[in-house]
Amino acid sequence: MAAEMVHLLLGKFTDSLREEDDSTILFLPRFQELKWELEKKISPTMPLDTNNLLRELLYDLNDVLVECRTSSRRQSEGRRGKCLVCYSPGESWFRYRTKKRLRLIKQRILSMDGAGGMANSGVNVTARGGKGVKGNGADLDRWTSPAVDVPKIHGFTDRAMEMESLLIEQGGEGFRALGVVGMGGVGKTTLAQMVFNSPLVKRHFCPRLWVCMSQTSLKGKDVRKETLERVLTSLGVEEDVICSIPESDSTSSQSLAVLTVMLHLQLRGKRYLIVFDDMWSTDEWYGGLDSKSPPESEWGDRLSYGLPKGDGGGVIVTGRMDATVKGMVGDGDTRLLLPLESKEACWSVFLDAYVKGGRAVGEPDLMAMQVEIMDKCRGLPLAARTMGEIMSEIMSSSGSSRGGGSSSTTSGSLE
């Protein structure tokens, strides 16, 4: 039955692609590429687990296709008779989010080996020191910190240097926790990555661990336990040891305490740095990271008890909710990150994304829209980068000049 459902969903997806005109559907080449990859993976001998995975991927893929079709038609109707190539912030965000969803779907498809199982791809979770841990492609965005191209980051240098100083110099041989709070797209994760990957921090801290807190990888799993388990795995604790800890409801608090003690022992005597990125939970278990070690019976009551104090360790917490971040690191150690005041810095972010797509910086059509583009970005680096990627793609597809004469295709105001 599972195999029949996979073929049914693939047929639905293929038929939907055939119904669309190449000029109207958004991301058509990406959808076609995914169809080819799926056709290569599907075989009569696939195990049940693989059929279930493909079924979920095809459900998601069909949903994305419907959203793209609806968006394309709505944009076509709204722009009829106009010559515009730039999208509103809402449309820009939809394109960015959709491209990311399609990229993750492709990663999961490609991570399947020839036998229909999941192929492991090496992912080094600890950037320096400790043991690397392997995971599948779906975990890449959640549990690792990609290296950042510092010359391509604008407006954060002073803030990053301040945080480095607080962690290294004022942290001394004790413990320091810093927080970064701000609205979505303002650059919290980018700032934390700058600090995490700086040469000075690399030399000072070992191990360094990055944990994305935005969601659990397994539905229904205790987020607290998952956090501890992934950190322990990245520190080199064997998975067999972690899996041997009971998971039942009756032993839940006990297993949490055991995991916390294990983390404390792994980090004791080490000058560690842990980034908890995109913190969202209001659970008191995460609060008060500067708390000292507890009585023996209370080890599972707080995350802080697994973080030794006195050896120079440090923690960075990023999140959108002020109360959550301050509850973990304290009022005095929380930095509010506001949208970039410098329009030049925001424009530089836009141009970096724009030229990455093969476009030229000085194109007349683009420069004529600079002020309006920056107004749409509202000082948000993520919005500037997303708009730069989209503008590059639209300019290329519209046949606009590359640094030469003006094209009428790009005339008009932004909506």
N, C-alpha and C positions, 0 to 999 in steps of 0.2 A: 504493500500500500504506500509506503514511504517513497519508493522509487517512482511509482505512478504519479504521486503528487509533485515530485521534482520535475518530471517531464511535462506535466500539465502547467506548472508555473513558468517553466522555461518557454513553453509554447505561447503562453499569454504574453510574456515579455517580448518574444520575437515578433509576434503579431502586432503588438503596440508600436514597435519600432517601424514596422512596415507601413503603418497607417500615417506616420508623420512625414511631413515635407522637410527635407534637409535644412531648409532655411528657417524653419519655425521652432524646432525642438532645441532646447538648451542642452549643451554638452553631448550632442549626438555622437561624435567620435568616441567619447569615453564609454558611452553605453554600448556601442558596437564592439569596442575592444573587450569589454566585460562579457559580452555574449560569446565572442570567440573563445575566451579563456574558459568560460563555463562549459562550452561544448567539448573542449579538449579534456576537461576533468571528469565529465559524466561518463560512466561506463556501467555495463550490466552487472559487474562483480563488486560494486561498491558495498562496503559494510553499512549496517544500519546507522551508526553514529555519523558517518559521512553524509548519508542521505538526509539525516536530520539537520546537519549543518548547512547543506546546500539548500534545503527547504527554507530555513530561516534567512539565508542570504538572498534568496529569490523573492521572498516576501518583502524584505527591506528594499531590494532593487526595484521591484514593481511600484512600491510606494514612492520612491524617489523619482521614478519616471513620471508618475502621475503629477507630482508636485512641479516638476520641471515643465511638463506640458501645460499645466494651468498657468504657471508663471509666464511662460513664453507667450501664450495667447493674450493674457492680460496686458503684458507690456506692448505687444503688437497693436492691440486696440487703443491703448492709451497714447501711443506715439504715432498713430496714423497721420500722415501728412507732415510730420516733423522730421528734422534731420539731427537727431541727438545720439550721442554715443556714450554718455555718462549716466550712471544710474543713481537713484536716491540712496541714502544710507541703508534703508530697509532692503532694497533690492541687492545692494552690494553685500550685505550680510547674508542674504539668502544664497547668493552665488558662492560666497566663501564657505559657508556651512555645507552646502551641497557638494562642492569639490572635495571637502574633507571626508564626507560620508562615502563618496565614491572611491576615494583613495583607500580608505580603511577596508571597504568591501573587496577591492582588488588585492590588498595585502593578504586578506584571509583566504582568498581563492588561490593565490600563488603559493601560500604556505602549505597547501595540500600536496603531499607527495604523489608519486605515480600510482601507489597502491590505494589511494583514497584516504590515507591518514594524514595527520598534521605533521609537517616537517619542521623540526626545530631550527631556528636561526639564532646564532649566538648574540646575546645582548649583555653587555657588561654594565651591570647596574651600579657597581661601585666605580667611581671615576678614578680613584687612586687608592691603592691599598685594598685589602680584602680580596675576596674571591669573586670572579665573574659568575653570573647565573644566566642560564639559558631560558628563553621563553618564546612563545610564538609571536607572530607579527602583530596580533591584536593587542599585545601588551606594550608595544614600543612607545606609544604616546603617553602611557600612564605611569610607567615606572622608570623612565630614564630621562636624563637631562641632556638634550642635544647640545653640542658645542655651539656657541654663538659667535657670529662674525662681528667682533667688537667695532671695527671701523664702520660697520653698517648700522650701528645703534646710535641714536641721536637724542641728546637731552638728559641722559641718565648718568653721565660720568661722575659728577660731583656727589650724587646720592650714593652711587656704588662705592666710591672711595670712603665716604663717611661710614658706611656699613662695614666695610673691611676693617677700618680702624677700630670701630667699636667691638667687633668680634675678636680681633687679634690683640690689640693693645690694652683696651679696657677690660676685656674678658680675662686677661692674665692667665693664671692657673686655676681660676674658678669656673664659672659657667655663665654664658650670656645667651639670652634669647631675644631675637628681634622680630618685629612684625611689620608687614607692609599691607596696607588696606586701601582699597579704591574700587571704583566702578569697573565693570567689565570692559576690556580693551584698552585700559589706561597704561598697561605695561608692567604690571606687578611681576608676572612670571619672567619677563625679559630682564628686569632689574635683578631678580634673584639669580637668574642664570649668569649674569655678568659677574656677580659676587662669587657664585659657586665655582665658576670656571677661571677666575682670575689667577695668574701665576702666584701671587702672594698667598692667596688662600690655599692653593694646591700644595704649596711648600709647607704651610703651617698645620693644616688639618689632615689627619689620616685616621680612619677612613672618612670619605665624604659620600653621603647617601641622599638620593632625591626620591621623594615619595609624593605621587599625585593623589590627592584626597578627594577628587571630585565625584568618584563613584566606586562601587565595588566591582570586581571583575566577575564575581559569582553571585547571582541573585539569591537573596535570602541569607547570605553568609554574614556573620557578625563582623562589621567593619573594623572594630577594634582588634579582633583576632587576626583578621586579614592583614591589617597594617603591621602588626608585630611579626607575623609569619614571613611577610615579604622582606622586611628589614633583616630578620634573622637569616633568611636564605641568602640575601645579598652579602651578608657578613661571613658566609661560608659554612653555616650550620647545615648539616645534611638534612634533606627533605624527609628521610626515613625517621629521623629523630623528632622532627616537628610533627609528622603525621602520627607518631605513636602516642601523642597526648590526646586523652579522651575528648570527644566533641559533644557528648550528650548534654541535654538541658540540666540534668542533675549535677553535672560536673563543670558547668560553664564558668562559674566564678573561679573554680579551682584551676582550670586550664588557662584562664586568663592570667592568673597569678603566676603559674609556672612559666608561661611565655614571657612575662614581664621580668621575672628573675633571670631567665636565660639571656634576655637582652641586656640587662644590667651587667651580668658577668662578661658578656662579649665586649662591652664598651668600657669596662672598668680599666683605668690606667691609660686610656687612649684619648687623644685630642681629636675628637670626632666633630663632624659638622653634618647636620641633618636638615634638609629643607622639606617642610610639609607644605606643598603647593596647592592652592585652590581649596583651602580649608572651608568646609561648609557646616560641619556638624556642631550642634549646640550641646552635645553631651558633656556633662561635667567631668567625665573621665579624661578629657583632653586638657582641662584647665590647669592653671598654676604650674607651668613647666619648671619653675625654680624650686618646687617642693623637694625637701630632703627625703632620704630613704625612710620608709615607714617601719612600724612594728611588723613582725613576721606575718601576722594574720591579715594584713592590709595590702599586700603587694599588688593585688589585682585591681585596686581601687582607682589608680591613676596611671596615665602614661608616663608621667614625670618620674615615677619610681623606677622605671627602666632606664632612665638617663642619669648616669653617675655625675655627681657634682665634685668640683675640686681638682679636675685634671685638665682644665682648659677647653672643655667641650662647648659647642655652640649649636643653636637651632635658629632657623629662619622660618617664619610662618607667613604665608600670603593668603589673602581672602577678601571677599567683598563685604562681609558682615563685620562691622566695627566691634560689636560686643564679643563676637567669637574670637577674633584675633587678640583683642585686649585681654580677654579672659585667659588666654594661653600665655602671653608674654608680659602683660602689665601695661598700664597707660603710658608710662614714661618711655617705654621701648617700642612703641608703635608709631610708624611713619605713615602719614596720609599722603597717598600719591594722587596728585591732581592732573588733569589734562595738561598737555604741554602748552606753556604760555608763548613759547617762541614759534611763530608760524614758519620761520626758516627751518627749524628742526623738523617740524611736521612735514614740510615740503620735501626735505631731504629724504625722509622715510618713504614718501610717495615716489620720488624719483628713483630710489634704489630698487623698489619693486617694479617700477615701470621699465627701466633699462634692462632689468633681468630678463624680460621677455623679448629682448632684441630690438627695442626701440631706441631712438636717439633723444638726448636730453633737450636739445634746443628746438624741437619742432614747433613752428609758429602756432599751429592750431592748439597745441597743448599749453603753451605759455599764455595764450589769450584767455584760457580758462583757469589760470592759477588761483586767482583770488576766490573764485566761486568754489573751486575744488576744496580749498583750505577751509572755507566756511562750512562745507558739508562734513568735513572730517572732525570738526569741533575739538581739535587738539588731541584726539585719540590716535595713538600710533597704529593700533590694529586696524582702525578704519582707514587710515592713510595708506597702509600697506595693501589692504584688500582692494581699495579703489585703484591703486597703482597697478596691481595685477590685472584687474578687470579692464582698465583703460588701455593697457598694453595689448590685451587680447582683442578688444573691440577695434582699436586702431589698425591692428594687423589684418583683421578679417574684413574691415571696410576698405582696405587698400589705400589708407591715408599715407601721405608722403613721409619719408624717413629723413627728416631734417631739411627737406627741400621746400617746394612750393606748398601753398595752402590748399586744402581740400574742402570742398563745400560740404562733404559728408559730416564734418565735425562742427559746423556752424550751429548757433543756437545756444540757449541758456540751459543750465542743468536743472533737472526736476528733483 
